[in-house]
Amino acid sequence: MSGDPKFEASQDIPSVPYHRFAELIGLKGIYVDDPERMGAAWDEAFAADRPVVIEAKTDPNVPPLPPHVTLQQAKAFATTLLKGDPDEGSVLLETAKQVLCAVLPGHKRS
């Protein structure tokens, strides 16, 4: 999300249980599909006695925003969308929800 347009070939990856594959090769696998469980997943990963794969189910149209977005990051994000993202409307809506949930008290992302 550093200003480059979305490259579909890197976005559309096979839907396989990566956490289970990790377990097959001797790693610890953790699957997270609830944002409320992410902290516990990190705690579990840091306490593990071997390397860990955390597989997190996310919305591909919500960019991973840092806690404090810089003006440069905001410009890069806007530039990306202006170049013609095929999911522009959804990206804008979900990003706005993410930002609002982060700043409004008592609101959780649904």
Buried (B, 14 or more C-beta within 10 A) or exposed (E): EEEEEBEEEEEEEEEEEBBEEBBEEEBBBBBBEEBEBEEEBBEBBEEEEEEBBBBBEEEEBBBEBEEEEEEEBEEBBEEBBEEEBEBBEBBBEBBEBBEEBEEEEEEEEE
